[in-house]
Amino acid sequence: MKIVTKQMIEYFQYFILLVVLFISSSVFLNVTQSIYKFYVVLITAIFYVVWGIWHHKHMDRLDRVIIIEYILVALIVISLSAMGLGIIRFI
């Protein structure tokens, strides 16, 4: 019987993150309309927040500051991509 260690689960978590980011970037590059590119960024950002919470909870390091940090990073990425794709404009 093989015992799954905490380090193996951590490697698996990072593998999942890399696979999702690779798929997201591939889809982003192959989509032509800006709104669909924005949806890809939005879904990826939501996944990033959920993944960060899952990862830190598993590592017994989850606290409110880490959750806020992941949410703020995701919001910054969403905002910058919306501006870059022309979804929102300030001028």
N, C-alpha and C positions, 0 to 999 in steps of 0.2 A: 504494500500500500504506500503510495507516494503522498508525502505531506506537502501541502502548498504553503510556502513561507510568505511572510509579509513582503519580502523583497520581490518575490515572483509576482505577487499581485500588483506591486508598484510598477514593475516593468510592463505588465499587462495594461495598466492604466495609461502609461505613456504611449504604448503601442496603439491603443484605441484613439488617443488624442492625435497622434501623427496620422493615422489612417483617415480620420474624419477631416483633419485639416488638408490633407492631400486631395481627398475627394472634393471638398469644398472649393479649393483653389482650382481644380480641374473644371468643375462645373462653372465657376465664376468666369474663367477664361473662355469657355465655349458658349456662354449665353450672350446674346447680342443686345437685348433691351435692358436699359438701366434699372427699371423697376424690378426685374427678375434678379439682376445682380445684387440689388439692395436686399431682396428677400434672402438670397444666399448668405450675405453678410449677417443679416439679422438672425437667421437660424443658427449660423455658426457661433455668433456671439452668445446666444442663449445656451447652446451646447457648452461653450467655454465656461460659463458661470456654473452650470450644473456639474460639469466635469471637475471644476476646481473645488466645489463643495464636497463632492464624492471623494476626491483624492485626499483632501485635508482631513475629512472625517475619518477616513481609513487610517491615516497616519497619526490620528489622535492630536491634531494641531488646529482643529477648526475652532475659530472664535469669530465674534462679530466683525472685527477689523478686517479679517481675511475675506469674509463675505462681501463687505462693503468695497474692498479693493477690487475683487473680481467684477462686481457690478459696475464700478466706475470705469474700469478699463474697457469693459464691453460697451458702455454708453459712449465713451470717447471714440471707439472704433466705429460704432454705428453712426454717430454724428459726423465724423470726418468722411466716412464713405457716402453718407447722404449728400453732403456738400460736394464731394468730388464727383459724384455721379449726376449731380444736378437735380436731385430729388427735392432738396430745400435750398433756398437762396436767401442771402441777407441783403443783397444789393440789387 
